[in-house]
Amino acid sequence: MAVLRSIAHMDLDTFFVSCERKLDSRLIGKPILIGGTSDRGVVASCSYEARHFGIHSAMPMKMAKERCPEAIIIKGNSETYSKFSREVTDIIRESVPVYEKTSIDEFYMDLTGMDKFFGTMKYASELRQRILHETGLPISFGLSQNKTVSKIATGEAKPNNQLRIDYGSEREFLAPLSVRKIPMVGIKTYQTLCNLGVRKIQTIQEMPVELIQSALGENGVTIWKKANGLDNSPVEQYNERKSISTERTFDYDTIDVVKLRGIMLAMAENLAFQLRRGEKLSGCVTVKIRYSDFQTQTLQKQIPYTAADHQLLPVVSDLFERLYSRRLLVRLIGVRYSSLVSGFHQLNLFDESLDYAALYNALDRIRLRYGDRSVIRAIGMEARTIGRWNPFSGEPPPLLANRRV
């Protein structure tokens, strides 16, 4: 007999806005826009009061201000948001047997079997209340037998509420909702479905799977399953040690600090690209040095979640300068990004001095087409004379062979 699962999905409500309101209670009840404060900026998050004016995330700030001139605009602080995210993560880690952190403000929890002892709805409710009490951040959750239904239920429960979908009632719950509510249905897929006359989930439920497959391919099959409340994907245990790293062992030990720094930053830049390509953000940076006498030293620093070169590389450089103090020949150096969470580099929406999102998109497109090392910073080119790596040779650099995820 199959075991009925109990999966909870928790999502912090308007997370950036809630963090700002925790720091300044005068913001409560007012329309708030978080993001770039100039007309060239973009809305990273907005309060429910602002949403009444039709404002949403990723909207140009200029348009948002036109729709709601009285809105309070805040540049945002990624370090503050990362700090509060870790506080919530610590509470969840202490409280549930298996959890998955999918972004800075979103969690899945597998509570299967806990009905025998506590009651899953009661336990999830008490956990939500504890988070509210200890952090002051509003949070909503949905509870059902799978991740898809629970995530959709969370959306319906918001703001600051909870919703349970009983076993067997998944299709009935989903039927009247918009197909836009289905995870993985983006704007283009939604437009395709609308062109087919499909706007409600019930329509998909009533369609033969072959029909939607012919229109959307294999993604259509997945959407059909989700529309019918079918999802067997597991809650994957979140581990703060999950990381991506690379090391470089030299053919000949070296003490050339300039070139060591160049290689270190080239490695860090490449790993940042790997983060963005894998849709990951890092919350911790570690630098490693092994000297010619085989003594190894490491230094790490927690940082706001990011995948941006201009935020990661200065940290790597600073850690290297602090760590390299013995002035001995160096045998190996390494960089690691850890405390990874899924997500795009959304926090770059606070930057205004340069359109970093467009810059990284352009650089990454070149790298995806012509190779990881087709575009590198000038300082990384200083590394070409050490060991066997020559970025102009057409051969893959040795550090890529050592990359671990």
C-alpha positions in Angstrom: 0.0 0.0 0.0 1.4 3.4 -1.0 2.2 5.8 1.7 0.3 9.1 1.4 2.7 11.9 1.6 2.4 15.2 3.4 4.3 18.1 1.8 4.2 21.6 3.1 5.3 24.6 1.0 6.2 27.8 2.9 6.8 31.2 1.3 7.7 34.5 3.1 5.1 37.1 2.0 6.5 40.1 0.0 9.8 39.2 1.7 11.9 42.3 0.8 9.1 44.6 1.9 8.5 42.6 5.1 12.2 42.9 6.0 12.1 46.7 5.5 8.9 47.0 7.6 10.5 45.0 10.4 13.3 47.6 10.5 10.9 50.6 10.2 7.3 50.0 11.4 6.3 53.4 9.8 6.2 51.6 6.4 3.4 49.2 7.5 0.2 49.7 5.5 1.9 52.0 2.9 2.6 51.2 -0.8 6.3 50.2 -0.9 8.5 49.6 -4.0 11.9 47.9 -3.5 14.4 48.1 -6.3 16.5 50.6 -8.3 15.5 54.1 -7.2 16.2 55.8 -10.5 13.9 55.8 -13.6 16.3 53.2 -15.1 15.7 50.9 -12.1 13.4 47.9 -11.9 10.9 46.8 -9.2 12.4 43.9 -7.3 9.4 43.6 -4.9 6.4 45.6 -4.0 3.8 45.6 -1.2 0.2 44.4 -1.6 -0.8 48.1 -1.3 1.3 48.8 -4.4 -0.1 45.8 -6.3 -3.6 47.4 -6.1 -2.2 49.9 -8.7 -1.2 47.1 -11.1 2.5 47.1 -10.1 4.4 43.9 -10.1 8.0 42.6 -9.9 10.3 43.3 -12.8 8.2 46.3 -13.8 10.3 49.4 -14.8 10.5 51.7 -11.8 9.5 54.7 -13.9 6.2 53.0 -14.9 5.6 51.9 -11.3 6.0 55.5 -10.0 3.6 56.8 -12.7 1.0 54.3 -11.5 1.5 55.0 -7.8 3.1 58.4 -7.3 2.7 58.2 -3.5 4.6 54.9 -3.3 7.7 54.9 -1.0 10.7 53.7 -2.9 13.5 51.9 -1.2 16.8 50.9 -2.8 17.0 47.6 -0.9 19.8 45.9 1.0 20.7 42.3 -0.1 22.8 41.8 3.1 19.7 42.5 5.3 17.5 40.1 3.3 20.1 37.3 3.4 20.4 37.7 7.1 16.6 37.3 7.7 16.5 34.4 5.3 19.1 32.6 7.3 17.1 33.2 10.5 14.1 31.5 9.0 16.2 28.7 7.6 17.7 28.0 11.1 14.2 27.7 12.6 13.0 25.3 9.9 16.2 23.2 10.1 15.6 22.7 13.8 12.0 21.8 13.4 11.5 19.4 10.4 13.1 16.2 9.4 13.5 17.0 5.7 13.4 20.4 4.1 14.4 21.9 0.8 15.2 25.6 0.4 14.5 26.6 -3.2 15.1 30.3 -3.0 15.9 33.0 -0.5 12.3 33.1 0.8 10.8 29.7 -0.2 10.9 26.2 1.4 9.4 22.7 1.0 9.1 20.3 3.9 8.3 16.6 3.9 6.1 15.9 6.9 5.1 12.4 5.9 4.4 10.1 8.8 4.2 13.0 11.4 0.4 12.5 11.5 1.0 9.6 13.8 2.5 11.9 16.4 1.4 15.5 16.0 -0.9 16.0 13.0 0.8 17.6 10.0 -1.5 20.6 9.8 -1.1 21.4 13.4 2.6 21.0 13.3 3.0 23.2 10.2 0.7 25.8 11.8 2.8 25.8 15.0 6.0 26.2 12.9 4.5 29.1 11.0 3.5 30.8 14.2 7.0 30.3 15.6 8.6 31.9 12.5 6.1 34.8 12.9 6.9 35.2 16.6 10.7 34.9 16.4 11.4 36.8 13.2 8.4 39.1 12.8 8.1 38.1 9.2 4.7 37.1 7.7 4.7 33.7 6.1 2.1 31.6 4.3 2.0 27.8 3.6 0.1 25.2 1.7 -0.1 21.6 2.7 -1.1 18.7 0.4 0.3 15.4 -0.8 2.8 16.9 -3.3 4.9 19.9 -4.1 2.9 21.3 -7.0 -0.5 21.4 -5.2 1.2 22.7 -2.0 2.9 25.6 -3.9 -0.3 26.6 -5.6 -2.2 26.4 -2.2 0.4 28.7 -0.7 -0.4 31.3 -3.4 -4.1 31.0 -2.7 -3.5 31.3 1.1 -1.6 34.6 0.9 -1.2 37.0 2.4 0.0 35.6 5.8 -2.3 32.6 6.0 -2.4 28.8 5.5 -4.4 26.3 3.4 -4.7 22.5 3.5 -5.8 20.5 0.5 -7.2 17.2 1.6 -6.3 13.9 -0.1 -8.5 13.3 -3.1 -9.6 16.9 -3.5 -6.6 18.1 -5.5 -8.3 18.2 -8.9 -11.3 20.0 -7.5 -9.1 22.6 -5.8 -7.1 23.3 -9.0 -10.0 23.2 -11.5 -11.3 26.9 -11.2 -7.8 28.4 -11.1 -6.0 30.1 -14.0 -3.4 28.0 -15.9 -1.0 30.7 -15.0 -1.0 29.3 -11.4 0.7 26.1 -12.6 4.5 26.1 -11.8 6.5 26.2 -15.0 3.8 28.0 -17.0 5.5 31.2 -18.0 4.3 34.1 -20.1 5.0 32.4 -23.5 3.4 29.1 -22.5 0.4 31.0 -21.1 0.0 32.8 -24.3 0.1 29.6 -26.3 -2.5 28.0 -24.0 -4.7 31.1 -24.3 -4.4 30.9 -28.1 -5.8 27.3 -27.8 -8.7 28.6 -25.7 -7.2 27.2 -22.5 -7.4 29.6 -19.5 -8.6 27.5 -16.6 -6.9 24.5 -15.2 -10.2 22.5 -15.5 -9.9 22.7 -19.3 -6.5 21.0 -19.2 -7.9 18.4 -16.8 -10.6 17.6 -19.4 -8.2 17.4 -22.3 -6.6 14.2 -23.5 -2.9 14.3 -22.6 -2.0 13.6 -26.3 -3.7 16.9 -27.3 -1.7 19.1 -25.0 1.5 17.1 -25.9 1.0 17.8 -29.6 0.8 21.5 -28.8 3.6 21.8 -26.2 5.7 18.7 -26.5 7.0 16.9 -23.4 6.4 20.1 -21.4 2.7 19.6 -22.2 2.7 16.2 -20.5 4.3 17.7 -17.4 1.7 20.5 -17.3 -1.1 18.1 -17.8 0.1 16.0 -14.8 0.4 19.1 -12.6 -3.0 20.3 -13.7 -4.4 17.0 -12.5 -2.6 17.2 -9.1 0.0 14.6 -10.0 3.6 15.2 -8.8 5.9 12.6 -7.4 9.0 14.7 -7.2 10.7 14.4 -3.8 11.7 17.0 -1.3 15.4 17.1 -1.7 17.2 17.6 1.5 18.8 21.1 1.7 22.4 21.1 2.8 24.3 24.3 3.6 27.4 22.6 2.5 26.2 22.2 -1.1 28.8 24.0 -3.1 30.6 24.5 -6.4 34.4 24.7 -6.2 37.6 24.6 -8.2 41.3 24.1 -7.3 44.5 24.6 -9.2 47.7 22.6 -8.4 50.8 24.1 -10.1 53.4 22.2 -12.0 56.0 24.3 -10.2 55.4 26.1 -6.8 55.3 29.8 -7.2 55.5 33.0 -5.1 54.4 35.4 -7.9 51.6 37.2 -6.0 50.3 39.1 -9.1 49.8 35.9 -11.1 48.4 34.0 -8.1 45.8 36.7 -7.7 45.1 36.6 -11.4 44.5 32.9 -11.3 42.4 33.1 -8.2 40.1 35.8 -9.7 39.9 33.9 -13.0 38.7 30.9 -11.1 36.2 32.9 -9.1 34.9 34.5 -12.3 34.4 31.2 -14.0 32.6 29.8 -11.0 30.3 32.8 -10.9 29.3 32.0 -14.5 28.7 28.4 -13.5 26.4 29.6 -10.7 24.3 31.7 -13.2 24.2 28.9 -15.7 22.9 26.6 -13.1 20.4 29.2 -11.7 22.1 29.2 -8.3 23.0 31.9 -5.8 25.8 31.6 -3.3 25.8 32.7 0.3 29.3 31.8 1.4 32.8 32.2 -0.2 35.9 30.2 0.8 39.5 30.7 -0.4 42.1 27.9 0.0 45.9 28.0 -0.1 48.3 25.1 0.2 52.0 26.0 0.6 55.1 24.1 -0.6 55.4 22.5 2.8 51.9 21.1 2.3 50.3 23.2 5.1 46.8 24.2 4.0 44.9 27.2 5.1 41.3 28.3 4.3 39.3 31.4 5.1 35.6 31.9 4.4 33.0 34.6 4.6 29.2 34.6 4.6 27.8 37.1 2.0 24.4 38.2 0.7 23.1 35.6 -1.8 24.4 36.4 -5.2 25.9 35.1 -8.5 27.3 38.4 -9.7 31.0 38.9 -10.5 31.1 42.4 -9.1 30.0 41.1 -5.7 31.9 37.8 -5.5 35.3 38.8 -6.9 36.0 41.5 -4.3 35.3 39.0 -1.6 37.6 36.5 -3.1 40.3 39.1 -3.5 39.9 40.3 0.1 40.1 36.7 1.5 43.2 35.9 -0.6 45.0 39.1 0.7 44.1 38.2 4.3 45.0 34.5 3.9 48.3 34.8 2.0 50.5 35.9 4.8 53.4 33.4 5.0 55.1 34.5 1.8 56.1 30.9 1.0 56.0 29.1 -2.3 52.4 28.2 -3.1 51.5 24.7 -4.4 47.7 25.0 -4.7 45.0 27.6 -4.6 41.2 27.1 -4.6 37.9 28.9 -4.5 34.5 27.5 -3.3 31.0 29.0 -3.3 28.7 27.3 -0.9 25.3 27.7 0.9 23.8 27.6 -2.5 20.1 28.2 -3.2 18.2 28.0 -6.4 17.3 31.3 -8.1 18.3 33.9 -10.6 20.4 36.8 -9.6 17.4 38.9 -8.5 19.3 41.1 -6.1 21.1 42.9 -9.0 17.8 44.8 -9.3 19.1 47.1 -6.6 22.2 48.2 -8.6 21.9 51.4 -10.6 25.4 52.4 -11.5 25.5 49.9 -14.3 23.0 47.5 -15.9 24.7 44.4 -14.5 21.8 42.1 -15.6 22.3 43.1 -19.3 26.1 42.9 -18.9 26.1 39.4 -17.5 23.5 38.1 -19.9 25.7 39.3 -22.8 28.9 37.8 -21.4 27.2 34.5 -20.6 25.7 34.2 -24.0 29.1 34.5 -25.5 30.5 31.9 -23.1 27.7 29.5 -23.8 28.3 29.8 -27.5 32.1 30.0 -27.7 33.3 28.4 -24.4 33.7 29.2 -20.7 37.0 31.1 -21.3 36.0 33.0 -24.5 35.6 36.2 -22.4 37.7 36.8 -19.3 38.8 39.8 -17.2 42.2 41.3 -18.0 43.6 40.3 -14.7 42.9 36.7 -15.4 45.1 36.8 -18.4 48.1 37.3 -16.1 47.7 33.6 -15.2 48.5 32.4 -18.7 52.3 31.9 -18.0 51.8 29.7 -14.9 51.6 25.9 -15.3 50.0 24.5 -18.4 47.0 26.8 -18.8 47.2 29.2 -21.8 43.8 30.8 -22.5 44.8 31.3 -26.1 45.8 27.7 -26.8 42.2 26.5 -27.5 42.6 23.8 -24.8 40.3 23.7 -21.7 41.9 25.2 -18.7 43.1 22.7 -16.0 40.9 24.4 -13.3 37.7 23.3 -15.1 38.8 19.6 -14.8 38.9 20.0 -11.0 35.5 21.8 -10.7 33.1 20.0 -8.3 29.4 20.6 -7.7 
